[in-house]
């Protein structure tokens, strides 16, 4: 059998033009994804998870064969693809939930029962090898508040900024995690974002930077440029990831519960005593609420991946002028 060409991006773009040309945000909501992610799929800049692919096929009322290959199923067997895809995705999520439940159980009552609880938990709830625990959005925010250097590779800025559209203009307000970013920048902590090359993402990045400038009036522009760096790479990261660098003692004393949850996944910093890295995979769609902690081995790979992405990306530099206007431009994004 000849190998069929994948035409997902072209088919999705055609269906969007035919059925959702005036309200693509409605399609994104129905598929539990962001409009930015939908745009990346249609432009061929990112690929969806099996769960998202199945949901898009359902919302668009087409078969998976048609959505992926641009062809209608030729036999009854191909009709099983959607069911099998959903089963695979469900199995992966179940494994993640099992692993998360194990570490939640150990962390929440481990202090009371000591070392015996982990052996009991492993006997009752087997851990999925290679998968980590999970954090809610609130717990992720509490962890990030203790990060001195945050590496982010994502497909949008939905947690950092909320667009406010008027008839002839677009404004912005801080997103649910923006206050943590702003507080960390005030403290002297640093952020490195790697985002996909996309006009909408560029606009969001500029508006986000403007919010940070407005909220940190005492931070000189040159200092802010060092603390908040945004890169745009040719390829999107879906699902995205975040790597935090935390002070171990500070996290333990300030957020003991979070420390107990994430400490099994620490990667010790070889260059700074008392510091460790923690990796988190961001949800691939809005229907998935939790953030999955990555194993220590995978976190080390994510750091390498992020640093490599910066070498192929372009740095978005925004010359902040405190009087109100800003001049933005794209410059060579290789690591300085």
Secondary structure, DSSP 8 states (H G I E B T S, - for coil): -------HHHHHHHHHHHH-SS-HHHHHHHTTS-HHHHHHHHTTS----HHHHHHHHHHHT--HHHHHHS---SSGGGGGHHHHHHHHHHHHHHHHHHHHHHHHHHHHHHHHHTTHHHHHHHHHS---TTEEEEE-HHHHHHHHTTEEEEEEE-S--TTTEEEEE-SS-EEEEE-TTHHHHHHHHHHT-EEEEEEE--HHHHHHHHHHHHHHHHH-TTS-HHHHHHHEEEEEESS--SS-EEEEEEEHHHHHHH-HHHHHHHGGG-EE-SSSTTEEEEEEE--SSTT---EEEE-HHHHHHHHHHHHHHHHHSEEEEEEE-TTS-EEEEEEE-S--
